[in-house]
Amino acid sequence: MIPSYINGCIRNLEELDPNAFTIENIAGALSKVNRFNGQTPYPYSVAQHSVLVSHLVRRTQALEGLFHDAGEAFVGDLSKWIKPHCPAFVELEATIVDRVNERFALYPDHEEIKRADAIALRLEQMHVQKRVAFYDWERIDIPPPTSTFVHLTQEMPWKDAMLLFLVRYAELTRWRQ
């Protein structure tokens, strides 16, 4: 059993019913999980990152982009450099993501979301971490209109990040129905 506190009670992460996931518990948790293991000049949340990614994909993939890191609401954010050394973590996170996708009827185009995630990373490196130099292996081409989303990388309280996520969810689900 892998216990976690979700919706006011202890639940087993390995045997979660997809209905245990709500937009409120995902938005609330992601707004309190910091990107880059908190190694930024100010707290920058996975909720903010997720909203940014949702703007960098086609409209038909925006909801999937918003939820692409939803598993981190329940297991936290682990650096991509550390994840390969933690196969049990990767497997558990993938199981949770599958259940979230089932719960919210999401069908992610993994390649498109991966590219948007990389573009979001570069924007965050530039605007949150204030980096100006990059290694050759960090090559990411950023399309010109992405500068319109820089405001999403600004410092904000976790409650504002949660609201940002919830509002984006409302925008995207309104047109799906």
C-alpha positions in Angstrom: 0.0 0.0 0.0 1.2 3.5 -0.9 -0.9 5.8 1.3 -1.7 9.4 0.5 -4.1 12.0 1.9 -6.7 12.8 -0.7 -10.1 14.4 -0.3 -9.9 14.3 3.5 -8.9 10.7 4.0 -6.1 8.3 3.5 -6.2 6.4 0.2 -4.0 3.8 -1.5 -2.4 5.4 -4.5 -2.0 2.0 -6.2 -5.7 1.2 -6.1 -7.3 4.6 -6.6 -10.7 4.8 -8.2 -10.6 7.5 -10.9 -13.5 9.2 -9.2 -11.2 10.1 -6.3 -9.7 12.7 -8.6 -11.4 16.1 -8.7 -10.5 19.3 -10.5 -10.3 21.0 -7.1 -7.9 18.5 -5.5 -5.7 18.5 -8.6 -5.7 22.4 -9.0 -5.1 22.8 -5.2 -2.2 20.4 -5.0 -0.5 21.5 -8.2 -0.7 25.2 -7.1 1.4 24.2 -4.0 4.0 22.0 -5.9 7.0 24.0 -7.0 8.8 23.5 -10.3 12.6 23.0 -10.3 12.5 21.6 -6.8 11.9 25.1 -5.5 15.3 26.3 -6.9 13.9 29.5 -8.3 13.9 33.1 -7.1 10.3 32.8 -6.2 7.8 29.9 -5.9 6.7 28.9 -9.3 4.0 26.2 -9.3 3.2 23.2 -11.5 -0.3 24.7 -11.8 1.2 27.8 -13.5 3.4 25.5 -15.8 0.3 23.4 -16.7 -1.7 26.5 -17.7 1.3 27.6 -19.8 1.5 24.3 -21.6 -2.2 24.3 -22.3 -1.7 27.5 -24.3 1.2 26.1 -26.3 -0.7 23.2 -27.9 -3.6 23.0 -30.4 -7.0 23.9 -28.9 -8.0 20.3 -29.3 -5.2 19.3 -27.0 -5.4 22.2 -24.5 -7.2 20.3 -21.8 -4.7 17.4 -22.1 -1.9 20.0 -21.9 -3.5 21.4 -18.7 -3.6 17.9 -17.1 -0.2 16.7 -18.4 1.4 16.8 -15.0 -1.7 16.0 -12.9 0.0 12.9 -11.5 2.3 15.3 -9.6 -0.6 16.5 -7.6 -0.4 13.1 -5.8 3.3 12.1 -6.0 5.1 15.5 -6.3 7.4 16.8 -9.0 10.6 14.9 -9.5 13.3 16.2 -11.8 13.5 14.6 -15.2 17.2 13.8 -14.4 16.2 11.8 -11.3 13.1 10.0 -12.6 15.1 7.4 -14.6 16.7 6.3 -11.4 13.3 5.7 -9.8 11.4 3.2 -11.9 8.8 2.4 -9.2 8.0 6.2 -9.0 7.7 6.5 -12.7 5.3 3.5 -12.8 3.2 4.8 -10.0 3.0 8.3 -11.6 2.0 6.8 -15.0 -0.8 4.7 -13.3 -2.1 7.9 -11.6 -1.9 9.8 -14.9 -3.8 7.0 -16.7 -6.6 7.2 -14.1 -6.8 11.0 -14.3 -7.0 10.7 -18.1 -9.8 8.1 -17.7 -11.6 10.3 -15.1 -11.5 13.4 -17.3 -11.8 11.6 -20.7 -8.4 12.9 -21.9 -6.6 11.5 -25.0 -3.2 13.2 -25.0 -1.1 13.5 -28.1 2.1 12.8 -26.2 4.4 14.2 -28.9 2.6 17.5 -29.1 2.4 17.9 -25.4 6.1 16.9 -25.0 7.1 19.7 -27.4 4.9 22.2 -25.6 6.3 21.1 -22.3 9.9 21.7 -23.7 8.9 25.2 -24.9 7.3 26.0 -21.6 10.6 24.8 -19.9 12.6 27.2 -22.0 10.3 30.1 -21.2 10.5 29.2 -17.5 14.3 29.0 -17.7 14.4 32.5 -19.3 11.8 34.3 -17.3 11.7 32.4 -13.9 15.3 31.3 -13.5 16.6 34.3 -15.5 19.0 32.1 -17.5 20.6 33.6 -20.6 23.0 30.8 -21.6 22.1 27.3 -22.5 24.0 24.1 -23.3 24.0 22.6 -26.8 21.9 19.6 -25.6 19.3 22.1 -24.3 18.3 23.2 -27.8 14.7 24.2 -28.0 13.2 26.4 -30.8 10.6 28.8 -29.4 7.9 29.9 -31.8 7.4 33.7 -31.9 3.9 34.1 -30.4 5.0 32.5 -27.1 6.0 35.8 -25.6 2.3 36.5 -25.1 2.3 34.0 -22.3 5.2 35.3 -20.3 2.8 36.7 -17.7 2.0 33.1 -16.7 5.6 32.8 -15.4 5.4 35.7 -12.9 5.3 35.2 -9.2 1.9 34.6 -7.7 0.4 33.3 -4.5 -0.7 29.6 -4.6 -4.4 30.6 -4.3 -4.0 32.7 -7.5 -2.2 29.8 -9.2 -5.1 27.5 -8.2 -7.6 29.9 -9.5 -5.7 30.3 -12.8 -5.8 26.5 -13.2 -9.5 26.3 -12.4 -10.4 29.2 -14.7 -8.5 27.6 -17.6 -10.2 24.3 -16.9 -13.6 26.1 -17.1 -12.7 27.8 -20.3 -11.6 24.5 -21.9 -14.5 22.4 -20.7 -17.1 24.9 -21.7 -16.4 24.4 -25.4 -16.0 20.5 -25.1 -19.6 20.0 -23.9 
